[in-house]
Amino acid sequence: MTTKADFDFYYFSSTNGWKIFVAFEEFGIKSVNKHYIDIVKGEQFTSEFIKLNPNSKVPVIVDNTVEPPFVVIESGAILVYLAEKYGKFLPDQKIQPRERSDVFQWLSWQISTHGPMLGQLSFFGFYCDVKMPIAIKRYQDEAERIYKVLDARLSNRKYIAGDDTDITIADMAVYGWGLYLKFGHQIKDWDTKYPHFKKWLELVETRPSFQLAWDLAAEDMKKRMEKIEADQKLKEKQQQLEQEQQKQQQQQQQQA
Ligand SMILES: N[C@@H](CCC(=O)N[C@@H](CS)C(=O)NCC(=O)O)C(=O)O
């Protein structure tokens, strides 16, 4: 008989998944069966995966410690589920209702504003082959505004939300996207523009869990960049070849 791990974790090495890598480490959850869902190949659209998440997105977790096993979709909901199950990183409603609300406010801000706007900036500014200046400007301006808000928030406190004595799930959520700045393709000179955010990044990265997410992200990003560069070179070569063929055809037509 095969025994199930306490959790199944469906992920792709990307911003929303990194939040949950941090969370599993911080909550001390070791019994995790990881399933890599290659979203580039479209594995999020298989009927098997859609049974878990009808919205076809990772991350997803399945809690096998309860009967029947319980599926949780959406990174924010996963963080809240784990925080409530293990009684950590989210203040108690009866003891600290304001601090708890504060964590929900910043968690909501992260999943509704910080993540989606930076996602659009990544797409239009980096991944998309066609460069649309109006779209790039819109999301670049919005990303810079968002980081200004975050930097101001961190100017007089150590952590994103809560009573400021320790991290909360809001820090885990922000880190998933925040570490993306370090790759340097979103906001130029971010480290001098947002010194308080930089200080926060250095602080949370003293924790092994955040360090682990960064190591994973850095390794994955390196591979992704290499692939993008190789694809770009191939495309340029093909374009060059096509231009040469066109030139040859024109010459032949002129000679005929
Ligand atoms: N609101 C969702 C967003 C999840 C999401 O966008 N995940 C991306 C990877 S980071 C994904 O699965 N993309 C696949 C697709 O868009 O088809 C969450 O916070 O979990």
The ligand as a Gaussian input file, in Angstrom:
#p B3LYP/6-31G(d) Opt

LIG

0 1
 N       -4.703000      34.380000      -8.821000
 C       -3.908000      33.214000      -9.019000
 C       -2.987000      33.419000     -10.183000
 C       -2.251000      32.156000     -10.541000
 C       -1.466000      32.293000     -11.824000
 O       -1.615000      33.252000     -12.597000
 N       -0.592000      31.320000     -12.044000
 C        0.188000      31.307000     -13.256000
 C        1.608000      30.883000     -12.900000
 S        2.354000      32.022000     -11.793000
 C       -0.414000      30.256000     -14.192000
 O       -0.829000      29.212000     -13.766000
 N       -0.457000      30.578000     -15.493000
 C       -0.950000      29.671000     -16.484000
 C       -1.830000      30.336000     -17.489000
 O       -2.071000      31.540000     -17.377000
 O       -2.312000      29.643000     -18.406000
 C       -3.096000      32.890000      -7.742000
 O       -2.779000      33.825000      -7.009000
 O       -2.836000      31.702000      -7.486000

